[in-house]
Amino acid sequence: MLKEFLHVGLGGMVVLKEKIEEELKVLEEKGKISTSDAKSFIESISQRGKDEDERIKAKIKEMIKEVVDELGLATKSDIEELKSKLS
């Protein structure tokens, strides 16, 4: 479910990026913005999107870890440690 949520979010970002690129192309054709400014803006938006994506992933990981800790669930390292003790 989490992966589906992330994919939906990423899909929305791709659509938004495409719409922005279309609008910038129209502005460029009308002479309202230069090609270099349009490219710079697209790169800036793209980088912000990547940064936000990483921030969201880190926050989700943190939240999942908190839930696992609160529920007292065994982690992969806990299971590995138990396996080594039993061997």
Buried (B, 14 or more C-beta within 10 A) or exposed (E): EEEEEBEEEEEEBEEEBEEBBEEBEEBBEEEEBEEEEBEEBBEEBEEEBEEEBEEEEEEEEEEEEEEEEEEEEEEEEEEEEEEEEEE
